[in-house]
Amino acid sequence: VQLQASGGGLAQAGGSLRLSCAASGIDFLMNSMGWHRQSPGKERVQVASITSGGIANYADSVKGRFTISRDNLKKMVHLQMNSLKPDDTAVYYCNAVSVGLTSVKSYWGQGTQVTVSS
């Protein structure tokens, strides 16, 4: 299983970045996909998720600014981040979750750094 995240970098406050995550080794349609982030000294938190059917959920802190989407044919998930704030600075991780009858499987990508300057 591999979740390869890309698209992080440096942006100014008010700017935009688009993160992408390419999945392999999983049944993509059976997985909900999400993006989490972790800032130094803080816990990793989920910022957005999307079900295989395309239902998206967002953390209050990013609602109206971030948009998660998925391409089931290409097995990719994206996070469009607009109106970036310095508080969005974190390492962003792609996550895949599949819920079976008797178990839950969760996979993580390697993370991509997002830095927003004021």
N, C-alpha and C positions, 0 to 999 in steps of 0.2 A: 504494500500500500504506500502510495506516495501522494502527498499534497504539496505542490510546488507553488509557493506564493511569489508574486512579483509586483512591481509598480510602486513600491515605497520610495521615499526620498525626502527632499527638503522643499517646503512650500512656505509662502508668506501667509500671514493671517488674512483670511478672506479668499484665499486661493483654493485650488482644487487638485485632487489627486485621484487616480483610479487604481485600485488594487485588483489583481487577478489571481486566481488559484486554479491550477490545473490538477485534476484528480486522475489517478490511475490505480489499478489494482482493486477497485471497489465496484460494486453494482451501484452506479451513480444514482439511478432512479430510486433506489431503496434508501437513500440517505437524505436526511435534512442537512443542509450546509449552513455554516455560520462563520462569522468573523468575531474574534475576541481581541481584546487589547490589554496590554500590561505596561503600566508606567513604572519607573523605578520606585521601589519601596511600597508598591501597591499590589493588590491582588489582580489576577487576570479576570476580566469581566467581559461578558458578551455584549457586543454592540448591535449586531444584526443577525438574523437568521432567516432562512427561507426553506419551506418544505419542498418536496419533490413536485407538488402541484402548484408551486409558485406563491404560496401564502407567506408574506414577509412580516417580520416583527422587528421592532427597533427599541433600543434603549432610549429613555426619555432624553438623554443628553445629546442624541444625534438625530432625533426625529425632525423631519423637514430639511435636513442637511445631507444626510447619507441615504443612498439607495442601493439595496442589494438586488442582484439579479443572477440568474443562472441560465446556462445553455446546456441543456441535457444531451444534445447531440455531440457537442464538443467536450462534455464533461468538465465544464468550467463554471466558476462562480466569481462574480465581480462585486466590488464595493466602490461605488462612485461617491466620493467625498467632496462636498462643496462647502463654501463658507467656513473653511477650516479655522480653528481657533488654536492658540497655543496649548490649551488643555487637551487637544486631540493628540498631542505628542505621545507616542507609545510604540511598542513593538506590536504589530498586528499579526494575529495568527488565524489561519484558515482551519476550520474544524468540520469534520464529517461525522454524523451520528446516524446509526441505523438501529432501530428497535425491533428485535425479533420476539418470538413467543416466549423465550426463556432468558434472553440476555440483551444487553445494550452494548453496542460496540461504538467506541469513539476514537477517532484518529485526528492527529494534529500535523500541521505543516511546520516548517522550520521558522516561520516568522519573518516579517519584513519591517524595517524601521521607518516610521513616519515622524518627521520633525517639522513642527510648524513654528516659524519665528514671528515675533510680534513686530 
